[in-house]
Amino acid sequence: MASETISVTKARERLTALVDEVSQQLSQYTILKHGEARAVLLAAQEYEALLETLDILSDSKAVARIRASLDELSRGESLSFEDVTGEPL
C-alpha cells in the first residue's frame, strides 16, 4: 500500500481526487497540519479490515485458537478439503 504525506491545504484542494485514488489504488495519505500528522485518509475497505483485525486481536480466545491452529499446521496436522467435505476440490 502506497503511503504519502500531504498538507491539509493541498488535501482540501484535491479531496475528490484523493478519495478516488485511495479507494481505487488502496493508497493512503497522512494529512499534516502545521507539519504535524493529524489524520489519515484511506479506503473504507482498508479501514473496515483494520477494525476487524483489531476486533480479532482483542479477543484472547480467538488469538489462542489461531495460535493453536498455526502450531498444528507447523506440525503437519491438517486436513484436506476432501477430508473435511468428502468432495474433491
N, C-alpha and C positions, 0 to 999 in steps of 0.2 A: 504494500500500500504506500503510495507516494504521500509524503508529508511536507508541507511548506508553511512558512510563516508569512503573515500579511498584516498590514496595519488596519485598524478598524476603519480608517478613512477610505483606503483602497477597497476593503471588503464591501463597504457600503456602496461604492461606485460600481462594483462588479457582482453584486449579490446574486442576481439571477443567473449569470454565467457560472458563478462558483457553485451554486446549488445544482445546476445541471451537471457540472464536472464531477462533483463528489458522488452524485447519485449514479452516474454512468460509468465512471472510471474507478470508483471506490478510493479516491484520493481523500486527503484530509487537510484542513488548514487550521493552524493555530493563529488566533486573532490577537494581535498586540494592541494595547492602548498605553500610550506613553512608554513604549518599549517593553512593557510587561505583558506576559501571556495572561489573557483574561477569559478566553473562550476557545472552543474547538468546534469547527464545522465538519461534520462527517455524514455519510449516507445514513438514512434511517435504518436500513437493514444492518449496518455495522453497529449502530447504537443498540438495536434490539439484541444482536448477538452478544455484545458486551454485557448487557443486563442479564441475559440468560446464563452466560458464563459465571458472572458474579453470584447469581442465584444458586447455581450448582455448587460452586466452591464454598458457599456459606453453609451448605448442608453437609455436616461432618459425616453423616451416614452414607450419603451419596459418594463423597470423596473416598471413604473407606471401601465401598463396593467397587469403585473404579480402580483403586489401587490393587485390590484383591484380584480383579479381572485381569489387570495387566500382569500381575505375578503369575497367574495361571497361564496366560499366553506365553510368557517367557519360559515357562517350564514345558511348553508344548501341550498343555492341557486345554485343547479347544475342540469344538465340534464343527463339522462342515455344515453347510446349508442343507445338504441332503440328509445328514444325520438328524438334524433337528426337524425338518419338514417331511422327510420321506420322499422328497421330489428332487430331481437334478436341477442344478442352477442353470 
